[in-house]
Amino acid sequence: MVNAGKGRLFKRADGKYLIYLPLDLATDSMFPFQTETSVRVKVSFKTGKKRLVIEPLEE
């Protein structure tokens, strides 16, 4: 089971940001996002904390 890994945060030329996750993390059976295409997510952080929270967007 892989529940941690090193990824990257990139800023594209058009100003958008992308987060890359390691393949072994994203394909682990316990990974919380199971999808073959894309999934909408809510991204948040708390001021003063160096953590980014990503969770499924409830529609």
mmCIF file of the N, C-alpha and C atoms, coordinates in Angstrom:
data_MODEL
# 
_entry.id   MODEL 
# 
loop_
_atom_site.group_PDB 
_atom_site.id 
_atom_site.type_symbol 
_atom_site.label_atom_id 
_atom_site.label_alt_id 
_atom_site.label_comp_id 
_atom_site.label_asym_id 
_atom_site.label_entity_id 
_atom_site.label_seq_id 
_atom_site.pdbx_PDB_ins_code 
_atom_site.Cartn_x 
_atom_site.Cartn_y 
_atom_site.Cartn_z 
_atom_site.occupancy 
_atom_site.B_iso_or_equiv 
_atom_site.pdbx_formal_charge 
_atom_site.auth_seq_id 
_atom_site.auth_comp_id 
_atom_site.auth_asym_id 
_atom_site.auth_atom_id 
_atom_site.pdbx_PDB_model_num 
ATOM 1   N N  . MET A 1 1  ? 0.851   -1.183 0.000   1.00 0.00 ? 1  MET A N  1 
ATOM 2   C CA . MET A 1 1  ? 0.000   0.000  0.000   1.00 0.00 ? 1  MET A CA 1 
ATOM 3   C C  . MET A 1 1  ? 0.893   1.243  0.000   1.00 0.00 ? 1  MET A C  1 
ATOM 4   N N  . VAL A 1 2  ? 0.563   2.178  -0.880  1.00 0.00 ? 2  VAL A N  1 
ATOM 5   C CA . VAL A 1 2  ? 1.306   3.431  -0.981  1.00 0.00 ? 2  VAL A CA 1 
ATOM 6   C C  . VAL A 1 2  ? 0.380   4.556  -0.557  1.00 0.00 ? 2  VAL A C  1 
ATOM 7   N N  . ASN A 1 3  ? 0.698   5.239  0.542   1.00 0.00 ? 3  ASN A N  1 
ATOM 8   C CA . ASN A 1 3  ? -0.158  6.339  0.980   1.00 0.00 ? 3  ASN A CA 1 
ATOM 9   C C  . ASN A 1 3  ? 0.590   7.659  1.040   1.00 0.00 ? 3  ASN A C  1 
ATOM 10  N N  . ALA A 1 4  ? 1.788   7.710  0.450   1.00 0.00 ? 4  ALA A N  1 
ATOM 11  C CA . ALA A 1 4  ? 2.548   8.951  0.365   1.00 0.00 ? 4  ALA A CA 1 
ATOM 12  C C  . ALA A 1 4  ? 3.480   8.857  -0.829  1.00 0.00 ? 4  ALA A C  1 
ATOM 13  N N  . GLY A 1 5  ? 3.829   9.997  -1.383  1.00 0.00 ? 5  GLY A N  1 
ATOM 14  C CA . GLY A 1 5  ? 4.744   10.033 -2.508  1.00 0.00 ? 5  GLY A CA 1 
ATOM 15  C C  . GLY A 1 5  ? 5.155   11.458 -2.787  1.00 0.00 ? 5  GLY A C  1 
ATOM 16  N N  . LYS A 1 6  ? 6.116   11.631 -3.658  1.00 0.00 ? 6  LYS A N  1 
ATOM 17  C CA . LYS A 1 6  ? 6.582   12.965 -4.033  1.00 0.00 ? 6  LYS A CA 1 
ATOM 18  C C  . LYS A 1 6  ? 6.020   13.312 -5.403  1.00 0.00 ? 6  LYS A C  1 
ATOM 19  N N  . GLY A 1 7  ? 5.311   14.420 -5.485  1.00 0.00 ? 7  GLY A N  1 
ATOM 20  C CA . GLY A 1 7  ? 4.757   14.904 -6.740  1.00 0.00 ? 7  GLY A CA 1 
ATOM 21  C C  . GLY A 1 7  ? 5.339   16.262 -7.068  1.00 0.00 ? 7  GLY A C  1 
ATOM 22  N N  . ARG A 1 8  ? 4.686   16.967 -7.963  1.00 0.00 ? 8  ARG A N  1 
ATOM 23  C CA . ARG A 1 8  ? 5.150   18.306 -8.341  1.00 0.00 ? 8  ARG A CA 1 
ATOM 24  C C  . ARG A 1 8  ? 3.963   19.224 -8.573  1.00 0.00 ? 8  ARG A C  1 
ATOM 25  N N  . LEU A 1 9  ? 4.186   20.496 -8.299  1.00 0.00 ? 9  LEU A N  1 
ATOM 26  C CA . LEU A 1 9  ? 3.227   21.557 -8.591  1.00 0.00 ? 9  LEU A CA 1 
ATOM 27  C C  . LEU A 1 9  ? 3.863   22.422 -9.663  1.00 0.00 ? 9  LEU A C  1 
ATOM 28  N N  . PHE A 1 10 ? 3.176   22.576 -10.775 1.00 0.00 ? 10 PHE A N  1 
ATOM 29  C CA . PHE A 1 10 ? 3.696   23.334 -11.909 1.00 0.00 ? 10 PHE A CA 1 
ATOM 30  C C  . PHE A 1 10 ? 2.798   24.513 -12.221 1.00 0.00 ? 10 PHE A C  1 
ATOM 31  N N  . LYS A 1 11 ? 3.400   25.614 -12.657 1.00 0.00 ? 11 LYS A N  1 
ATOM 32  C CA . LYS A 1 11 ? 2.646   26.732 -13.216 1.00 0.00 ? 11 LYS A CA 1 
ATOM 33  C C  . LYS A 1 11 ? 2.868   26.693 -14.722 1.00 0.00 ? 11 LYS A C  1 
ATOM 34  N N  . ARG A 1 12 ? 1.755   26.595 -15.462 1.00 0.00 ? 12 ARG A N  1 
ATOM 35  C CA . ARG A 1 12 ? 1.841   26.537 -16.914 1.00 0.00 ? 12 ARG A CA 1 
ATOM 36  C C  . ARG A 1 12 ? 2.024   27.933 -17.498 1.00 0.00 ? 12 ARG A C  1 
ATOM 37  N N  . ALA A 1 13 ? 2.353   27.987 -18.759 1.00 0.00 ? 13 ALA A N  1 
ATOM 38  C CA . ALA A 1 13 ? 2.549   29.261 -19.453 1.00 0.00 ? 13 ALA A CA 1 
ATOM 39  C C  . ALA A 1 13 ? 1.268   30.091 -19.489 1.00 0.00 ? 13 ALA A C  1 
ATOM 40  N N  . ASP A 1 14 ? 0.091   29.424 -19.458 1.00 0.00 ? 14 ASP A N  1 
ATOM 41  C CA . ASP A 1 14 ? -1.175  30.154 -19.495 1.00 0.00 ? 14 ASP A CA 1 
ATOM 42  C C  . ASP A 1 14 ? -1.633  30.603 -18.106 1.00 0.00 ? 14 ASP A C  1 
ATOM 43  N N  . GLY A 1 15 ? -0.798  30.387 -17.067 1.00 0.00 ? 15 GLY A N  1 
ATOM 44  C CA . GLY A 1 15 ? -1.117  30.850 -15.727 1.00 0.00 ? 15 GLY A CA 1 
ATOM 45  C C  . GLY A 1 15 ? -1.835  29.826 -14.854 1.00 0.00 ? 15 GLY A C  1 
ATOM 46  N N  . LYS A 1 16 ? -2.246  28.701 -15.421 1.00 0.00 ? 16 LYS A N  1 
ATOM 47  C CA . LYS A 1 16 ? -2.919  27.662 -14.638 1.00 0.00 ? 16 LYS A CA 1 
ATOM 48  C C  . LYS A 1 16 ? -1.879  26.813 -13.918 1.00 0.00 ? 16 LYS A C  1 
ATOM 49  N N  . TYR A 1 17 ? -2.314  26.168 -12.839 1.00 0.00 ? 17 TYR A N  1 
ATOM 50  C CA . TYR A 1 17 ? -1.431  25.297 -12.071 1.00 0.00 ? 17 TYR A CA 1 
ATOM 51  C C  . TYR A 1 17 ? -1.867  23.848 -12.225 1.00 0.00 ? 17 TYR A C  1 
ATOM 52  N N  . LEU A 1 18 ? -0.908  22.957 -12.244 1.00 0.00 ? 18 LEU A N  1 
ATOM 53  C CA . LEU A 1 18 ? -1.165  21.514 -12.321 1.00 0.00 ? 18 LEU A CA 1 
ATOM 54  C C  . LEU A 1 18 ? -0.440  20.830 -11.178 1.00 0.00 ? 18 LEU A C  1 
ATOM 55  N N  . ILE A 1 19 ? -1.069  19.816 -10.617 1.00 0.00 ? 19 ILE A N  1 
ATOM 56  C CA . ILE A 1 19 ? -0.436  18.994 -9.590  1.00 0.00 ? 19 ILE A CA 1 
ATOM 57  C C  . ILE A 1 19 ? -0.263  17.600 -10.168 1.00 0.00 ? 19 ILE A C  1 
ATOM 58  N N  . TYR A 1 20 ? 0.975   17.133 -10.189 1.00 0.00 ? 20 TYR A N  1 
ATOM 59  C CA . TYR A 1 20 ? 1.275   15.787 -10.660 1.00 0.00 ? 20 TYR A CA 1 
ATOM 60  C C  . TYR A 1 20 ? 1.481   14.882 -9.459  1.00 0.00 ? 20 TYR A C  1 
ATOM 61  N N  . LEU A 1 21 ? 0.836   13.719 -9.498  1.00 0.00 ? 21 LEU A N  1 
ATOM 62  C CA . LEU A 1 21 ? 0.948   12.728 -8.436  1.00 0.00 ? 21 LEU A CA 1 
ATOM 63  C C  . LEU A 1 21 ? 1.714   11.519 -8.960  1.00 0.00 ? 21 LEU A C  1 
ATOM 64  N N  . PRO A 1 22 ? 2.476   10.859 -8.102  1.00 0.00 ? 22 PRO A N  1 
ATOM 65  C CA . PRO A 1 22 ? 3.167   9.649  -8.543  1.00 0.00 ? 22 PRO A CA 1 
ATOM 66  C C  . PRO A 1 22 ? 2.167   8.565  -8.950  1.00 0.00 ? 22 PRO A C  1 
ATOM 67  N N  . LEU A 1 23 ? 2.504   7.818  -9.978  1.00 0.00 ? 23 LEU A N  1 
ATOM 68  C CA . LEU A 1 23 ? 1.620   6.791  -10.497 1.00 0.00 ? 23 LEU A CA 1 
ATOM 69  C C  . LEU A 1 23 ? 1.293   5.737  -9.443  1.00 0.00 ? 23 LEU A C  1 
ATOM 70  N N  . ASP A 1 24 ? 2.295   5.299  -8.675  1.00 0.00 ? 24 ASP A N  1 
ATOM 71  C CA . ASP A 1 24 ? 2.029   4.261  -7.679  1.00 0.00 ? 24 ASP A CA 1 
ATOM 72  C C  . ASP A 1 24 ? 1.092   4.744  -6.579  1.00 0.00 ? 24 ASP A C  1 
ATOM 73  N N  . LEU A 1 25 ? 1.079   6.030  -6.290  1.00 0.00 ? 25 LEU A N  1 
ATOM 74  C CA . LEU A 1 25 ? 0.143   6.592  -5.315  1.00 0.00 ? 25 LEU A CA 1 
ATOM 75  C C  . LEU A 1 25 ? -1.272  6.636  -5.906  1.00 0.00 ? 25 LEU A C  1 
ATOM 76  N N  . ALA A 1 26 ? -1.401  7.184  -7.097  1.00 0.00 ? 26 ALA A N  1 
ATOM 77  C CA . ALA A 1 26 ? -2.714  7.373  -7.717  1.00 0.00 ? 26 ALA A CA 1 
ATOM 78  C C  . ALA A 1 26 ? -3.385  6.063  -8.131  1.00 0.00 ? 26 ALA A C  1 
ATOM 79  N N  . THR A 1 27 ? -2.611  5.011  -8.345  1.00 0.00 ? 27 THR A N  1 
ATOM 80  C CA . THR A 1 27 ? -3.201  3.741  -8.757  1.00 0.00 ? 27 THR A CA 1 
ATOM 81  C C  . THR A 1 27 ? -3.347  2.757  -7.597  1.00 0.00 ? 27 THR A C  1 
ATOM 82  N N  . ASP A 1 28 ? -2.989  3.169  -6.400  1.00 0.00 ? 28 ASP A N  1 
ATOM 83  C CA . ASP A 1 28 ? -3.155  2.309  -5.229  1.00 0.00 ? 28 ASP A CA 1 
ATOM 84  C C  . ASP A 1 28 ? -4.643  2.068  -4.992  1.00 0.00 ? 28 ASP A C  1 
ATOM 85  N N  . SER A 1 29 ? -4.999  0.876  -4.591  1.00 0.00 ? 29 SER A N  1 
ATOM 86  C CA . SER A 1 29 ? -6.414  0.530  -4.401  1.00 0.00 ? 29 SER A CA 1 
ATOM 87  C C  . SER A 1 29 ? -7.096  1.359  -3.310  1.00 0.00 ? 29 SER A C  1 
ATOM 88  N N  . MET A 1 30 ? -6.349  1.936  -2.404  1.00 0.00 ? 30 MET A N  1 
ATOM 89  C CA . MET A 1 30 ? -6.923  2.742  -1.325  1.00 0.00 ? 30 MET A CA 1 
ATOM 90  C C  . MET A 1 30 ? -6.945  4.240  -1.655  1.00 0.00 ? 30 MET A C  1 
ATOM 91  N N  . PHE A 1 31 ? -6.445  4.632  -2.835  1.00 0.00 ? 31 PHE A N  1 
ATOM 92  C CA . PHE A 1 31 ? -6.450  6.039  -3.238  1.00 0.00 ? 31 PHE A CA 1 
ATOM 93  C C  . PHE A 1 31 ? -7.891  6.529  -3.278  1.00 0.00 ? 31 PHE A C  1 
ATOM 94  N N  . PRO A 1 32 ? -8.198  7.685  -2.673  1.00 0.00 ? 32 PRO A N  1 
ATOM 95  C CA . PRO A 1 32 ? -9.600  8.108  -2.513  1.00 0.00 ? 32 PRO A CA 1 
ATOM 96  C C  . PRO A 1 32 ? -10.314 8.569  -3.784  1.00 0.00 ? 32 PRO A C  1 
ATOM 97  N N  . PHE A 1 33 ? -9.606  8.743  -4.888  1.00 0.00 ? 33 PHE A N  1 
ATOM 98  C CA . PHE A 1 33 ? -10.229 9.188  -6.135  1.00 0.00 ? 33 PHE A CA 1 
ATOM 99  C C  . PHE A 1 33 ? -10.075 8.092  -7.175  1.00 0.00 ? 33 PHE A C  1 
ATOM 100 N N  . GLN A 1 34 ? -11.145 7.374  -7.470  1.00 0.00 ? 34 GLN A N  1 
ATOM 101 C CA . GLN A 1 34 ? -11.119 6.314  -8.472  1.00 0.00 ? 34 GLN A CA 1 
ATOM 102 C C  . GLN A 1 34 ? -11.807 6.824  -9.729  1.00 0.00 ? 34 GLN A C  1 
ATOM 103 N N  . THR A 1 35 ? -11.045 7.057  -10.775 1.00 0.00 ? 35 THR A N  1 
ATOM 104 C CA . THR A 1 35 ? -11.607 7.565  -12.019 1.00 0.00 ? 35 THR A CA 1 
ATOM 105 C C  . THR A 1 35 ? -10.716 7.192  -13.194 1.00 0.00 ? 35 THR A C  1 
ATOM 106 N N  . GLU A 1 36 ? -11.291 7.092  -14.342 1.00 0.00 ? 36 GLU A N  1 
ATOM 107 C CA . GLU A 1 36 ? -10.528 6.814  -15.555 1.00 0.00 ? 36 GLU A CA 1 
ATOM 108 C C  . GLU A 1 36 ? -10.299 8.087  -16.378 1.00 0.00 ? 36 GLU A C  1 
ATOM 109 N N  . THR A 1 37 ? -11.056 9.136  -16.100 1.00 0.00 ? 37 THR A N  1 
ATOM 110 C CA . THR A 1 37 ? -10.912 10.368 -16.878 1.00 0.00 ? 37 THR A CA 1 
ATOM 111 C C  . THR A 1 37 ? -10.507 11.516 -15.952 1.00 0.00 ? 37 THR A C  1 
ATOM 112 N N  . SER A 1 38 ? -11.467 12.205 -15.402 1.00 0.00 ? 38 SER A N  1 
ATOM 113 C CA . SER A 1 38 ? -11.186 13.296 -14.477 1.00 0.00 ? 38 SER A CA 1 
ATOM 114 C C  . SER A 1 38 ? -12.282 13.355 -13.424 1.00 0.00 ? 38 SER A C  1 
ATOM 115 N N  . VAL A 1 39 ? -11.998 14.041 -12.344 1.00 0.00 ? 39 VAL A N  1 
ATOM 116 C CA . VAL A 1 39 ? -12.973 14.194 -11.274 1.00 0.00 ? 39 VAL A CA 1 
ATOM 117 C C  . VAL A 1 39 ? -12.847 15.619 -10.736 1.00 0.00 ? 39 VAL A C  1 
ATOM 118 N N  . ARG A 1 40 ? -13.985 16.244 -10.481 1.00 0.00 ? 40 ARG A N  1 
ATOM 119 C CA . ARG A 1 40 ? -13.973 17.601 -9.936  1.00 0.00 ? 40 ARG A CA 1 
ATOM 120 C C  . ARG A 1 40 ? -13.653 17.525 -8.451  1.00 0.00 ? 40 ARG A C  1 
ATOM 121 N N  . VAL A 1 41 ? -12.788 18.416 -7.992  1.00 0.00 ? 41 VAL A N  1 
ATOM 122 C CA . VAL A 1 41 ? -12.353 18.410 -6.605  1.00 0.00 ? 41 VAL A CA 1 
ATOM 123 C C  . VAL A 1 41 ? -12.433 19.803 -6.003  1.00 0.00 ? 41 VAL A C  1 
ATOM 124 N N  . LYS A 1 42 ? -12.504 19.842 -4.691  1.00 0.00 ? 42 LYS A N  1 
ATOM 125 C CA . LYS A 1 42 ? -12.425 21.087 -3.933  1.00 0.00 ? 42 LYS A CA 1 
ATOM 126 C C  . LYS A 1 42 ? -11.007 21.151 -3.370  1.00 0.00 ? 42 LYS A C  1 
ATOM 127 N N  . VAL A 1 43 ? -10.326 22.274 -3.584  1.00 0.00 ? 43 VAL A N  1 
ATOM 128 C CA . VAL A 1 43 ? -8.967  22.466 -3.096  1.00 0.00 ? 43 VAL A CA 1 
ATOM 129 C C  . VAL A 1 43 ? -8.987  23.628 -2.113  1.00 0.00 ? 43 VAL A C  1 
ATOM 130 N N  . SER A 1 44 ? -8.426  23.413 -0.927  1.00 0.00 ? 44 SER A N  1 
ATOM 131 C CA . SER A 1 44 ? -8.438  24.478 0.084   1.00 0.00 ? 44 SER A CA 1 
ATOM 132 C C  . SER A 1 44 ? -7.156  24.431 0.904   1.00 0.00 ? 44 SER A C  1 
ATOM 133 N N  . PHE A 1 45 ? -6.912  25.517 1.647   1.00 0.00 ? 45 PHE A N  1 
ATOM 134 C CA . PHE A 1 45 ? -5.787  25.583 2.569   1.00 0.00 ? 45 PHE A CA 1 
ATOM 135 C C  . PHE A 1 45 ? -6.144  26.558 3.676   1.00 0.00 ? 45 PHE A C  1 
ATOM 136 N N  . LYS A 1 46 ? -5.437  26.453 4.782   1.00 0.00 ? 46 LYS A N  1 
ATOM 137 C CA . LYS A 1 46 ? -5.630  27.359 5.898   1.00 0.00 ? 46 LYS A CA 1 
ATOM 138 C C  . LYS A 1 46 ? -4.442  28.307 5.965   1.00 0.00 ? 46 LYS A C  1 
ATOM 139 N N  . THR A 1 47 ? -4.710  29.595 6.203   1.00 0.00 ? 47 THR A N  1 
ATOM 140 C CA . THR A 1 47 ? -3.654  30.588 6.291   1.00 0.00 ? 47 THR A CA 1 
ATOM 141 C C  . THR A 1 47 ? -2.644  30.192 7.367   1.00 0.00 ? 47 THR A C  1 
ATOM 142 N N  . GLY A 1 48 ? -1.374  30.274 7.035   1.00 0.00 ? 48 GLY A N  1 
ATOM 143 C CA . GLY A 1 48 ? -0.317  29.949 7.972   1.00 0.00 ? 48 GLY A CA 1 
ATOM 144 C C  . GLY A 1 48 ? 0.088   28.493 7.999   1.00 0.00 ? 48 GLY A C  1 
ATOM 145 N N  . LYS A 1 49 ? -0.677  27.626 7.355   1.00 0.00 ? 49 LYS A N  1 
ATOM 146 C CA . LYS A 1 49 ? -0.354  26.199 7.308   1.00 0.00 ? 49 LYS A CA 1 
ATOM 147 C C  . LYS A 1 49 ? 0.190   25.860 5.921   1.00 0.00 ? 49 LYS A C  1 
ATOM 148 N N  . LYS A 1 50 ? 1.159   25.011 5.849   1.00 0.00 ? 50 LYS A N  1 
ATOM 149 C CA . LYS A 1 50 ? 1.726   24.594 4.559   1.00 0.00 ? 50 LYS A CA 1 
ATOM 150 C C  . LYS A 1 50 ? 1.140   23.261 4.148   1.00 0.00 ? 50 LYS A C  1 
ATOM 151 N N  . ARG A 1 51 ? -0.195  23.228 4.070   1.00 0.00 ? 51 ARG A N  1 
ATOM 152 C CA . ARG A 1 51 ? -0.915  22.019 3.657   1.00 0.00 ? 51 ARG A CA 1 
ATOM 153 C C  . ARG A 1 51 ? -1.989  22.397 2.655   1.00 0.00 ? 51 ARG A C  1 
ATOM 154 N N  . LEU A 1 52 ? -2.162  21.531 1.702   1.00 0.00 ? 52 LEU A N  1 
ATOM 155 C CA . LEU A 1 52 ? -3.191  21.693 0.694   1.00 0.00 ? 52 LEU A CA 1 
ATOM 156 C C  . LEU A 1 52 ? -4.150  20.522 0.853   1.00 0.00 ? 52 LEU A C  1 
ATOM 157 N N  . VAL A 1 53 ? -5.437  20.798 0.954   1.00 0.00 ? 53 VAL A N  1 
ATOM 158 C CA . VAL A 1 53 ? -6.433  19.752 1.117   1.00 0.00 ? 53 VAL A CA 1 
ATOM 159 C C  . VAL A 1 53 ? -7.206  19.595 -0.182  1.00 0.00 ? 53 VAL A C  1 
ATOM 160 N N  . ILE A 1 54 ? -7.244  18.373 -0.707  1.00 0.00 ? 54 ILE A N  1 
ATOM 161 C CA . ILE A 1 54 ? -7.981  18.074 -1.933  1.00 0.00 ? 54 ILE A CA 1 
ATOM 162 C C  . ILE A 1 54 ? -9.022  17.035 -1.601  1.00 0.00 ? 54 ILE A C  1 
ATOM 163 N N  . GLU A 1 55 ? -10.276 17.350 -1.883  1.00 0.00 ? 55 GLU A N  1 
ATOM 164 C CA . GLU A 1 55 ? -11.374 16.425 -1.583  1.00 0.00 ? 55 GLU A CA 1 
ATOM 165 C C  . GLU A 1 55 ? -12.378 16.444 -2.710  1.00 0.00 ? 55 GLU A C  1 
ATOM 166 N N  . PRO A 1 56 ? -13.156 15.369 -2.864  1.00 0.00 ? 56 PRO A N  1 
ATOM 167 C CA . PRO A 1 56 ? -14.162 15.334 -3.934  1.00 0.00 ? 56 PRO A CA 1 
ATOM 168 C C  . PRO A 1 56 ? -15.154 16.491 -3.793  1.00 0.00 ? 56 PRO A C  1 
ATOM 169 N N  . LEU A 1 57 ? -15.519 17.064 -4.902  1.00 0.00 ? 57 LEU A N  1 
ATOM 170 C CA . LEU A 1 57 ? -16.510 18.130 -4.915  1.00 0.00 ? 57 LEU A CA 1 
ATOM 171 C C  . LEU A 1 57 ? -17.889 17.515 -4.904  1.00 0.00 ? 57 LEU A C  1 
ATOM 172 N N  . GLU A 1 58 ? -18.644 17.818 -3.887  1.00 0.00 ? 58 GLU A N  1 
ATOM 173 C CA . GLU A 1 58 ? -20.013 17.301 -3.804  1.00 0.00 ? 58 GLU A CA 1 
ATOM 174 C C  . GLU A 1 58 ? -20.931 18.221 -4.584  1.00 0.00 ? 58 GLU A C  1 
ATOM 175 N N  . GLU A 1 59 ? -21.569 17.658 -5.598  1.00 0.00 ? 59 GLU A N  1 
ATOM 176 C CA . GLU A 1 59 ? -22.427 18.487 -6.457  1.00 0.00 ? 59 GLU A CA 1 
ATOM 177 C C  . GLU A 1 59 ? -23.864 18.426 -6.044  1.00 0.00 ? 59 GLU A C  1 
# 
